[in-house]
Amino acid sequence: MKKSLFLLALLVPAAAMAEGDVALTGKVGTLGFGLDLNLQLTDSAVLRFGGSGYDWSGDTTDDGIRYDATFRTSTASVIGDFFPIQDSTFRLSLGLFYNGNKLDMNAKPDGTSGTYEIGDHTYTATEVGELKGTLTFNKTAPYIGVGWGNAFAKPNGWGFMLDIGALYQGQPKLKLESSLCNSVPGCPADLAIEQDNAEKDLRKYRWYPVVSAGAVYRF
């Protein structure tokens, strides 16, 4: 999927650039920092090829376990913008994303007891060893949204773009791994319970909010 989006991003813009109906957007938002290549198809339709990414780090708690977490956003997109109202910059947007978003987590034992609550039992840090988690999503994700700003409203020059929408990532997939758990009786089963409980809690992240603002320049 990623290769197909990349190929389209190379071939289609090259043809459109020859016609001169091209604009470039720099943006920042919930998917990180990004660039969009805007291609005018008609007076009421624009096609965008883009990419965004960033890393966020912090602490999080999932099913009673504390983690040092790094959330990495990495997306490539093809979005169609449709302007339903003549002479208005309001637009409706539909698109398809390559979704490389991922959450990496390193667990921390309880600060007082030095233990982990895993599944239905308590384990010491020496029994668990290093406990890591990786959260991934569907690689192909549809997008729906609205926005304001038309890169081709003026013959050339600068403009403003705002997008508000949602990316459907599907059911998040969590993988928990412990370096020593397999040698401790009952620990592998409790780790599987922990993973299942955590995945149920993560269902609310099937939709990812997409909000971005940026400046566009028409060549």
C-alpha positions in Angstrom: 0.0 0.0 0.0 2.8 2.4 1.0 4.6 1.7 -2.3 1.4 2.4 -4.3 0.8 5.7 -2.6 4.4 6.7 -3.2 4.2 5.7 -6.9 1.1 7.8 -7.4 2.7 10.7 -5.6 5.5 10.6 -8.2 3.5 10.0 -11.4 0.3 12.1 -11.0 2.0 15.3 -9.7 4.5 15.2 -12.6 1.7 15.4 -15.1 -0.1 18.1 -13.2 3.0 20.3 -12.8 3.2 20.5 -16.5 -0.2 22.2 -16.5 0.8 24.6 -13.7 -2.1 23.8 -11.4 0.1 22.9 -8.4 0.4 24.2 -4.8 2.4 23.1 -1.8 1.2 23.1 1.8 3.3 23.0 5.0 1.2 22.0 8.0 1.3 20.9 11.7 -1.3 19.0 13.6 -2.2 15.8 15.4 -0.3 13.7 12.9 2.8 15.8 13.3 4.6 18.0 10.8 3.8 17.4 7.2 3.7 18.5 3.5 0.9 18.3 1.0 1.2 18.6 -2.8 -2.1 20.0 -4.1 -3.3 19.3 -7.6 -6.3 21.1 -9.1 -8.6 18.7 -11.0 -11.5 21.1 -11.6 -12.8 24.3 -10.2 -14.6 22.3 -7.4 -12.1 19.4 -6.9 -8.5 19.2 -5.6 -6.3 16.1 -5.1 -3.7 16.1 -2.3 -0.7 13.9 -1.9 0.9 14.2 1.6 2.9 12.8 4.4 3.3 13.6 8.1 5.2 12.4 11.1 6.5 13.1 14.6 7.4 11.4 17.9 5.8 12.1 21.2 7.2 10.7 24.5 5.7 10.6 28.0 4.2 8.4 30.7 1.0 6.4 30.3 -0.9 3.8 32.4 -2.7 0.8 30.8 -4.7 -1.7 32.8 -2.8 -0.7 36.0 0.8 -0.9 34.6 2.8 2.3 34.2 4.9 2.7 31.0 7.4 5.0 29.5 5.9 5.5 26.1 6.8 6.9 22.7 4.1 7.4 20.1 5.3 7.7 16.6 3.1 9.0 13.8 4.1 8.2 10.3 1.5 8.6 7.5 1.3 9.0 3.7 -2.0 10.1 2.2 -4.1 10.6 -0.9 -7.0 13.0 -0.2 -9.8 14.3 -2.5 -11.2 17.7 -1.6 -14.6 18.7 -2.9 -16.0 22.3 -2.7 -19.8 22.1 -2.6 -20.4 25.8 -2.4 -19.4 28.1 -5.2 -16.9 30.8 -4.2 -16.5 29.3 -0.7 -13.3 27.8 0.7 -15.3 25.2 2.7 -14.6 21.6 1.5 -15.5 18.0 2.1 -12.6 15.6 2.2 -12.3 11.8 1.6 -9.0 10.0 1.5 -6.9 6.9 2.1 -3.8 6.7 4.3 -0.8 4.5 4.7 -0.9 4.3 8.5 2.5 3.7 10.2 1.4 5.0 13.6 2.9 3.0 16.5 3.2 3.2 20.3 6.3 1.7 22.0 6.1 1.1 25.7 8.6 0.1 28.4 6.9 -0.9 31.7 8.0 0.4 35.1 7.4 -1.6 38.3 5.4 -0.1 41.2 7.5 2.6 42.8 6.8 1.4 46.3 6.8 -2.4 46.1 8.9 -2.9 43.0 6.3 -5.3 41.6 3.9 -5.7 38.6 0.2 -6.5 38.7 -0.1 -8.8 35.6 -3.3 -10.6 34.9 -4.6 -11.9 38.2 -1.3 -12.1 40.1 1.6 -10.0 41.4 5.1 -10.6 40.1 8.4 -9.1 41.2 10.6 -7.1 38.8 13.2 -9.9 38.9 10.5 -12.5 37.8 9.3 -10.3 34.9 12.6 -8.8 33.7 12.1 -6.3 30.9 8.4 -5.8 30.0 7.7 -4.1 26.7 4.6 -3.4 24.7 4.0 -2.4 21.1 0.7 -1.0 19.8 0.1 -1.0 16.1 -2.9 -0.3 13.8 -4.2 -1.2 10.3 -1.7 -0.1 7.7 -4.5 1.1 5.4 -6.8 3.6 6.9 -9.7 5.6 5.4 -10.1 9.3 6.2 -13.2 11.6 6.3 -13.2 15.3 7.2 -14.0 18.9 6.4 -11.8 21.8 5.9 -11.4 25.5 5.0 -9.0 26.9 2.5 -8.6 26.5 -1.3 -5.0 26.5 -2.6 -6.4 27.6 -6.0 -8.7 30.4 -4.9 -6.1 32.9 -6.1 -4.0 32.9 -9.3 -0.8 32.5 -7.1 0.6 33.3 -3.7 -0.1 32.4 -0.1 -3.2 31.0 1.6 -4.3 29.3 4.8 -5.5 25.7 5.2 -7.4 24.1 8.1 -8.5 20.4 8.3 -10.7 18.7 10.8 -11.4 15.0 10.4 -10.9 11.4 11.6 -8.7 8.5 10.5 -10.2 5.0 11.0 -7.3 2.8 12.2 -9.3 -0.3 13.1 -8.9 -2.3 16.3 -5.5 -1.6 17.9 -3.2 -4.6 18.1 -1.1 -4.9 21.3 1.9 -7.2 21.8 3.3 -7.6 25.3 6.7 -9.2 25.8 8.6 -10.1 28.9 12.3 -11.2 29.0 11.9 -13.6 31.9 8.2 -14.3 32.3 8.3 -17.6 30.3 10.4 -19.3 33.1 8.0 -18.3 35.9 4.9 -20.6 36.4 1.7 -18.9 35.6 3.3 -15.8 34.2 2.8 -16.4 30.5 -1.0 -17.1 31.0 -1.3 -13.9 33.1 0.6 -11.9 30.4 -1.9 -13.1 27.8 -4.8 -12.0 30.1 -3.1 -8.6 30.6 -2.8 -8.2 26.8 -6.4 -9.2 26.2 -7.7 -6.8 28.9 -5.5 -3.9 27.6 -6.7 -4.4 24.0 -10.3 -4.2 25.2 -9.5 -0.8 26.8 -7.9 0.4 23.6 -10.9 -0.1 21.4 -11.7 3.6 21.8 -8.6 4.4 19.7 -10.0 2.9 16.5 -10.7 6.5 15.3 -7.8 8.9 15.4 -8.6 12.6 15.4 -7.0 14.6 12.6 -6.6 18.3 13.1 -4.1 20.4 11.2 -3.4 24.0 10.1 -0.9 25.3 7.6 0.2 27.7 5.0 -0.2 26.9 1.3 1.6 28.5 -1.7 0.4 28.3 -5.3 3.1 28.3 -7.9 
